[in-house]
Amino acid sequence: MQNNFDHLRLIKFARVCEVDGEMQICYRDKEVFNLYNMFYTRFCLHKQAYQHKVAKAIDWMITDAFLKADGHIQIEGREGIMFTLSTAIDDMVAYTKLTDNVFDQILNSTSQELEEARNILNRIMCRDLYFCLGEIRSNQTQENFEDLWKQSIRGYNPDNYVVLSVKFNYGMGAEDPIKNVRFYSKETPDEARTIESAEVSHLLPEQFEDSLFRFYTKRSNEALRADKEHFRRFRNMHPH
């Protein structure tokens, strides 16, 4: 992805200064806009790639498959002790064996115990993914919104749905990260200070976080069409 952030220039103008009795990496005052570009690039990467609705759908599918396979895959650790996928983190010998091969091991298995996990991974390979029904922006907590959704799907299996809280920001939640960066000037290279946003530009954002709820269904075919219609009605009841 193309961006305007010049990391080499930022490194060139980095300097260690004393801030409140501690040594801290500071930057030349004229690089403040370049730093804003860095955090904006982070925001864009999360919005367009890392937390893209399709990428998150595949995340959920792999998670579901691994949870279903957890008790049926044994990994040998230190002194021959056997671990599952979820307990291998407790033994570094076992943990280092958790490579991408686990995905292929499940996908190419023939055992009955791994059938459910295998079916989910086969859906990924065939691009039959969990479907994002849509997004809603709301000030409610995720817990409250999940309760509203569960009430609306009463009679359906709640395990077939996922309500995901998604946040895009500049790295410090709703805060402006530049407020925690110190800058030095050409005239006083050993003195560091903060720079207020008004000194940079009046066109900078006033809010630094965008949050929303995404609704996913694990169902497909005719059931997916029904879920789309149900979500349309739900969204009309809970507008942005």
TAPEFEN-V619261 format. One record per run of one state. SS is the DSSP state (H for helix, E for strand, C for the rest). FROM is the first residue (numbers start at 1). TO is the last residue. If there is no record, write none. Layout:
ss: <SS:SS>
from: <FROM:FROM>
to: <TO:TO>
//
This chain:
ss: <C:H:C:E:C:E:H:C:H:C:E:C:H:C:E:C:H:C:H:C:H:C:H:C:E:C:H:C:H:E:C:H:C:E:C:E:C:H:C:E:C:H:C>
from: <1:7:13:14:20:22:29:51:53:73:75:77:78:81:82:84:88:91:92:96:101:108:112:126:131:137:142:153:158:161:170:177:181:183:185:193:194:197:201:209:218:221:238>
to: <6:12:13:19:21:28:50:52:72:74:76:77:80:81:83:87:90:91:95:100:107:111:125:130:136:141:152:157:160:169:176:180:182:184:192:193:196:200:208:217:220:237:240>
//
